[in-house]
Amino acid sequence: MKSLTADADPAVPDPAVQRRTAPARWALFSLALSMLLSSLGVSIANVALPTLAQAFSVPFHQVQWVVLAYLLASTVLIVSAGRMGDVWGHRRVLLAGILLFTLASLLCGVAPTLGTLIAARALQGLAAAILMALTVVLVRQAVPPEKTGSAMGLLGTMSAVGTALGPSLGGFLIAGPGWRAIFLIMVPLGLLNAVLAQRSLPRREPATGLAGPVGQGFDAWGTLVLGLTLAAYALAVTTGGGHWGRLNTALLFSACLGAGLFVWVQARVASPLIRLAALRDASLRASLGTNALVSTVMMATLVVGPFFLARALGLNPVLVGIVMSIGPLVSALSGVPAGRLVDRWGAPGGVATGLVALAAGAFALSVLPALFGVAGYVAAIALLTPGYQLFQAANNTAVMMNVPADQRGVISGLLSLSRNLGLITGASVMGAVFAWAAASHDMGTAPPDAVATGMRTTFVVAGVLMIAALAIFAATARRAVRDTRQGAR
């Protein structure tokens, strides 16, 4: 008699494989929804700022804290959120973060005053830090290693979808039920995410964890010092409305002191938030540095693009919104294919190709829009954005593949931190480059030629930054090859 196992029809799926694959798909869907919520939380509130200023009868600079509180809170906690997952369990902490995000969304939706809304947004940002840090970690546990790149690409796609969906969904809800609906809409999404995460995420926990009181596994002092340091830096580059003053200098000096104090604390505590030995890894330092540079350049498109389209090309607000949505749309469409290319080429090839595309896209933005108008702008964005998605999928994969289980959360947090710091720095520094090149502090009334000059100069600088990122990657890759050869002798 022939063996049924040997002669099984290859077209019939193996039930054991199906049992393993189905939960992985739902787990990945849950993680993708977590990433969607964290990015939607940023983008959906931006469009509501004029409405909120009118609703609470406050000036615009006060209502801006609805966005700033979220960004600052998520940046300050991002590394600590990853470490919490390493200590208490990634799945457990992510579930707590989802529930906290849902509760904060509800509090935002019912806030009676602007101060209450800002406080609730800060709480929502703290929860978003957990979502951003731990979704990348749990991908490593939820999918096979050979599918990691595709999964990272999916997370990039969902982040782009959230960014693209926020303004349009927010505008629709504000015009209909009102501004409170932009926060309340995230409550049912959060509850759905919590149910999916509870049922589908793998229950494996880190090999090491808390064996006793909190202080034995979690670095409270390091968390406090790092949080204050990051808050000082973020405030240094965001306060002042584009004008650098004594307060900015004092905050930046405080951030530098805080960074030194943090290193001192980490070298002396029994269970440090960040193991300083990890930062001696040249590959990790290169990945974090290039990630920050890439995020700086991508933020420049969001800061400079609207002014160029409106002032230099003369588009009305509706057309500006449509053109600005093309980048996130291309990003959403290219995320999954980028991840598959990483699985096929390997992470180093994906990083290199992504950086080359980013450099080409940045230089194209400095030239093509002035020559071909909107068509040139769209063509350059269509080159830049897929490069960004390819870089993100490859860089995240390269970093997370070989990280020990008890450090995955904090390393993922460092990746998210480098991205957030790049975004904050890009909004400040690249915005300052734009204003300097245009010789105007009021870009809303600057002459079209001046805005075009600012655009050209800003993206020449952006292209140079991408060449620098490529040089960092190439130097690190050569060092890794040399070390491998020496180790083989």
C-alpha positions in Angstrom: 0.0 0.0 0.0 1.3 3.4 -0.9 1.9 5.9 1.9 -0.9 8.5 2.1 1.6 11.0 3.5 4.0 10.6 0.6 1.3 10.6 -2.0 -0.8 13.4 -0.7 -2.0 15.8 -3.3 0.3 18.8 -3.2 -2.6 21.1 -4.2 -4.4 20.3 -0.9 -3.1 22.5 1.9 -1.6 20.8 4.9 -4.1 21.3 7.8 -1.2 21.8 10.2 0.2 24.6 8.1 -3.3 26.1 7.9 -3.6 26.1 11.7 -0.3 27.9 12.0 -0.9 30.4 9.2 -4.4 31.6 10.1 -3.5 32.9 13.6 -0.4 34.5 12.2 -2.6 36.4 9.6 -4.9 37.6 12.3 -2.0 38.6 14.5 -0.5 40.6 11.7 -3.8 42.2 11.0 -4.0 43.2 14.7 -0.5 44.7 14.6 -1.3 46.5 11.4 -4.4 48.0 13.0 -2.2 49.2 16.0 0.1 51.0 13.6 -2.9 52.5 11.8 -4.3 53.9 15.0 -1.0 55.5 16.1 -0.5 57.2 12.7 -4.2 58.2 12.5 -3.9 59.8 15.9 -1.4 62.3 14.5 -2.9 63.1 11.1 -6.6 63.3 12.0 -6.1 66.1 14.5 -4.2 68.5 12.2 -7.2 69.3 10.0 -9.3 70.1 13.1 -7.0 72.9 14.4 -9.0 75.9 12.9 -12.2 74.4 14.1 -10.8 73.8 17.6 -9.5 77.4 17.8 -13.1 78.6 17.0 -14.8 76.1 19.3 -12.7 77.0 22.3 -12.2 80.7 21.4 -8.4 80.6 21.7 -5.6 81.8 19.5 -3.9 79.4 17.0 -0.6 79.1 19.0 -2.6 77.6 21.9 -4.6 75.1 19.9 -1.4 73.8 18.2 -0.7 72.0 21.5 -3.4 69.5 20.6 -0.9 68.2 18.0 2.3 69.0 19.8 1.2 67.2 23.1 0.7 64.0 21.2 4.0 64.2 19.4 6.0 65.2 22.5 4.4 62.5 24.7 5.0 59.7 22.1 8.6 60.8 21.6 9.4 61.0 25.3 8.1 57.5 26.2 9.0 55.6 23.0 12.2 53.9 24.4 10.7 53.3 27.8 7.6 51.7 26.2 9.9 49.2 24.4 11.7 48.5 27.7 8.4 47.9 29.5 7.6 45.2 26.9 11.0 43.6 27.5 10.4 43.5 31.2 6.7 42.8 31.6 6.0 41.0 28.3 5.5 42.5 24.8 1.9 41.2 24.3 0.8 42.2 27.8 2.1 45.8 27.5 0.8 46.2 23.9 -2.7 45.2 25.1 -2.5 47.7 27.9 -1.4 50.4 25.4 -4.3 49.6 23.1 -6.8 50.0 25.9 -5.1 53.2 27.1 -5.2 54.6 23.6 -8.9 53.8 23.4 -9.7 55.4 26.8 -7.7 58.5 25.9 -9.6 58.8 22.6 -12.8 58.7 24.5 -11.6 61.4 26.9 -10.5 63.6 23.9 -14.0 63.2 22.4 -15.8 64.4 25.6 -13.2 67.0 26.7 -15.1 70.1 28.0 -12.1 72.5 27.8 -9.0 72.9 25.6 -6.7 72.1 28.6 -8.6 68.8 29.2 -8.3 68.0 25.5 -4.5 68.7 25.5 -4.1 66.5 28.6 -6.1 63.7 27.0 -4.0 64.0 23.8 -0.8 63.7 25.9 -2.2 60.5 27.3 -3.1 59.3 23.9 0.5 60.1 22.8 1.8 58.0 25.6 -0.3 55.1 24.5 0.7 55.6 20.9 4.4 55.2 21.9 3.6 51.7 23.2 1.8 50.9 19.9 4.7 52.2 17.8 7.4 50.5 19.8 5.8 47.0 20.3 4.2 46.4 16.9 7.6 46.0 15.3 8.7 43.7 18.1 5.7 41.4 17.9 6.1 41.0 14.1 9.3 39.1 14.9 7.3 36.7 17.0 4.1 36.5 14.9 5.6 35.7 11.4 8.4 33.4 10.1 11.8 35.0 9.6 11.6 34.7 5.8 8.4 36.8 5.8 9.7 39.5 8.2 10.4 42.0 5.3 6.9 41.6 3.9 5.4 42.1 7.4 7.5 45.2 8.0 6.3 46.5 4.6 2.7 46.0 5.7 3.3 48.0 8.8 4.8 50.8 6.7 1.7 50.6 4.5 -0.7 51.0 7.4 1.3 53.9 8.8 1.0 55.6 5.4 -2.7 54.8 5.2 -3.2 56.4 8.6 -1.3 59.5 7.5 -3.3 59.7 4.2 -6.7 58.9 5.7 -6.5 61.3 8.6 -7.1 64.6 6.8 -9.9 63.4 4.5 -11.6 61.4 7.3 -11.2 64.2 9.7 -12.6 66.8 7.3 -15.6 64.6 6.6 -16.4 64.1 10.3 -15.9 67.7 11.2 -18.3 68.7 8.4 -20.8 66.1 9.7 -21.1 65.1 13.4 -18.4 67.7 14.5 -14.9 67.8 15.8 -15.5 65.4 18.7 -16.2 62.6 16.2 -12.6 62.6 15.0 -11.6 61.3 18.4 -14.6 59.1 19.1 -14.2 57.3 15.8 -11.0 55.7 17.2 -12.9 54.2 20.2 -14.5 51.3 18.3 -11.3 50.8 16.3 -9.4 50.5 19.5 -11.9 48.0 21.0 -11.7 45.9 17.8 -7.9 46.0 18.0 -7.9 45.0 21.6 -10.1 41.9 20.9 -8.0 40.9 17.9 -4.8 41.3 19.9 -6.1 39.3 22.8 -7.1 36.4 20.7 -4.4 36.3 18.1 -1.1 37.6 19.3 1.4 34.9 20.4 1.6 34.4 24.1 5.3 33.8 24.2 7.1 36.2 26.6 10.7 37.2 26.8 13.1 34.7 28.4 13.9 37.3 31.1 11.5 39.5 32.9 10.5 40.7 36.3 11.2 38.3 39.0 10.5 40.6 41.8 9.6 44.3 42.5 9.4 46.7 39.6 12.7 48.4 40.5 14.6 45.1 39.9 13.7 45.0 36.2 12.7 48.5 35.2 15.1 51.5 35.2 12.9 54.3 36.7 15.7 56.8 37.1 17.0 56.2 33.5 13.4 56.6 32.2 12.9 59.9 34.1 16.2 61.4 32.9 15.7 60.2 29.3 12.1 61.6 29.3 13.2 65.0 30.5 16.1 65.1 28.1 13.9 64.3 25.1 11.2 66.7 26.2 13.9 69.5 26.5 15.2 68.8 23.0 11.7 68.6 21.5 10.7 71.9 23.1 14.0 73.5 22.0 13.3 72.9 18.4 9.6 73.5 18.4 9.0 76.6 20.6 9.5 80.1 19.4 7.4 80.0 16.2 10.6 79.6 14.0 12.6 82.2 15.9 15.5 81.0 18.0 15.8 82.7 21.3 17.3 82.4 24.8 14.7 79.9 25.8 15.5 77.6 22.9 19.3 77.8 23.7 18.6 77.1 27.4 16.4 74.1 26.5 19.0 72.7 24.1 21.8 73.1 26.7 19.6 71.3 29.2 19.1 68.5 26.7 22.8 68.1 26.2 23.3 68.0 30.0 20.5 65.5 30.3 22.1 63.2 27.6 25.4 63.2 29.6 23.5 62.5 32.8 21.6 59.7 31.1 24.8 58.0 30.0 26.2 58.3 33.6 23.0 56.8 35.1 23.0 53.9 32.6 26.5 52.9 33.4 25.7 52.6 37.1 22.2 51.0 37.4 21.8 47.3 37.7 19.1 47.0 35.0 19.7 49.9 32.6 17.0 51.1 30.2 19.5 51.0 27.4 22.5 48.8 27.5 25.3 51.1 26.5 27.2 48.1 25.0 24.4 47.8 22.4 25.2 51.3 21.2 28.8 50.3 20.6 27.5 48.2 17.7 28.4 50.2 14.6 25.6 48.6 12.5 23.0 49.7 15.1 24.4 53.2 15.3 24.4 53.5 11.5 20.8 52.2 11.3 19.6 54.7 13.9 21.5 57.6 12.3 20.3 56.9 8.8 16.8 56.5 10.1 16.9 59.9 11.6 18.3 61.5 8.5 15.7 59.9 6.3 12.9 61.1 8.6 14.3 64.6 8.5 14.1 64.6 4.7 10.6 63.1 4.6 9.3 65.8 7.1 10.7 68.4 4.7 8.2 67.4 2.1 5.3 67.9 4.5 6.7 71.3 5.7 7.8 72.8 2.4 5.4 71.2 -0.1 2.2 73.0 0.8 3.9 76.5 0.6 5.5 75.7 -2.7 2.3 74.3 -4.2 0.2 77.3 -2.9 2.6 80.2 -3.4 4.9 79.2 -6.2 2.5 77.2 -8.3 -0.7 79.1 -7.3 -2.9 76.1 -6.4 -6.0 76.6 -4.4 -6.3 74.8 -1.0 -8.4 72.0 -2.5 -5.8 71.2 -5.1 -3.0 71.5 -2.6 -4.7 68.9 -0.4 -5.1 66.6 -3.4 -1.5 66.9 -4.5 -0.2 66.5 -1.0 -2.2 63.3 -0.6 -0.4 61.7 -3.5 2.7 61.0 -1.4 0.9 59.0 1.3 -1.1 57.2 -1.4 2.1 56.1 -3.2 3.6 55.2 0.2 0.6 53.0 1.0 0.7 51.2 -2.4 4.5 50.6 -2.2 4.8 49.4 1.4 4.0 45.7 0.8 5.9 45.4 -2.5 8.9 47.0 -0.7 8.7 44.4 2.0 8.7 41.6 -0.5 11.7 43.0 -2.2 13.5 43.0 1.1 12.7 39.3 1.5 14.1 38.7 -2.0 17.1 40.9 -2.0 18.0 40.9 1.7 18.0 43.8 4.1 21.4 45.4 3.0 20.4 45.5 -0.6 17.0 47.1 0.3 18.7 49.7 2.5 21.1 50.7 -0.3 18.5 50.8 -3.0 16.1 52.8 -0.8 18.7 55.4 0.0 19.7 55.8 -3.6 16.0 56.3 -4.5 15.6 58.8 -1.7 18.7 60.8 -2.8 17.4 60.8 -6.4 13.9 61.9 -5.3 15.3 64.7 -3.2 17.4 66.1 -6.0 14.4 65.7 -8.4 12.3 67.8 -6.0 14.9 70.5 -6.3 14.7 70.6 -10.1 11.6 69.0 -11.6 8.8 71.1 -10.0 10.4 74.4 -11.2 10.6 73.0 -14.8 7.3 71.0 -15.1 5.1 72.4 -12.3 2.7 70.0 -10.6 3.7 67.1 -12.9 7.3 67.5 -11.9 6.4 67.6 -8.2 4.3 64.4 -8.5 7.1 62.6 -10.5 9.7 63.5 -7.8 7.4 62.4 -5.0 6.7 59.1 -6.9 10.4 58.4 -6.8 11.1 59.6 -3.3 8.3 57.8 -1.5 8.8 54.2 -2.6 12.5 54.7 -1.7 11.4 55.6 1.8 9.2 52.6 2.1 12.0 50.3 0.9 14.4 51.8 3.3 12.1 51.5 6.3 11.2 47.9 5.6 14.9 46.9 5.0 16.3 49.0 7.9 13.7 47.7 10.4 14.3 44.1 9.3 18.1 44.5 9.5 17.9 45.8 13.0 15.3 43.4 14.5 16.5 40.1 13.0 19.4 39.5 15.4 18.3 41.3 18.6 18.1 39.2 21.7 14.5 38.6 22.9 15.0 40.6 26.2 16.2 43.7 24.2 13.8 43.7 21.2 11.4 46.2 22.8 14.0 48.8 23.7 15.8 48.5 20.3 12.5 48.9 18.5 11.9 51.9 20.7 15.2 53.3 19.7 14.2 52.9 16.0 11.0 54.8 16.6 12.8 57.4 18.7 15.3 58.1 15.9 12.4 58.5 13.5 10.5 60.9 15.8 13.6 62.9 16.5 14.2 63.1 12.7 10.6 64.3 12.2 10.9 67.0 14.9 14.3 68.1 13.6 13.1 68.1 10.0 10.1 70.3 10.9 12.5 72.8 12.6 15.8 72.7 10.8 14.5 72.1 7.2 11.8 74.7 7.8 14.6 77.1 8.9 16.6 76.3 5.7 13.5 76.9 3.6 12.9 80.3 5.3 16.5 81.3 5.0 16.8 80.4 1.3 13.6 82.3 0.6 14.7 85.3 2.7 11.3 85.4 4.3 9.9 84.6 7.8 6.3 84.8 6.6 6.1 82.1 4.0 2.4 82.7 3.6 3.0 86.0 1.9 6.5 85.4 0.4 6.8 86.1 -3.4 6.5 83.0 -5.7 10.1 83.3 -6.9 11.4 83.4 -3.3 9.4 80.3 -2.4 10.7 78.5 -5.5 14.2 79.4 -4.5 13.6 78.1 -0.9 12.2 74.9 -2.3 15.2 74.3 -4.6 17.7 75.0 -1.8 15.9 72.9 0.8 15.9 69.8 -1.4 19.5 70.2 -2.5 20.3 70.1 1.2 18.0 67.0 1.6 19.8 65.3 -1.3 23.1 65.9 0.4 21.7 64.4 3.6 20.7 61.3 1.7 24.2 61.0 0.2 25.6 61.3 3.7 23.2 58.5 4.9 24.4 56.3 2.0 28.0 57.0 2.9 27.3 56.0 6.5 25.7 52.8 5.3 28.5 51.9 2.9 31.2 52.5 5.5 29.4 50.3 8.0 28.8 47.6 5.4 32.5 47.6 4.4 33.5 47.3 8.1 31.1 44.4 8.6 32.6 42.6 5.6 36.2 43.2 6.8 35.3 41.9 10.3 33.7 38.8 8.8 36.8 38.1 6.8 39.1 38.6 9.8 36.9 36.3 11.9 37.0 33.6 9.2 40.8 33.5 9.3 
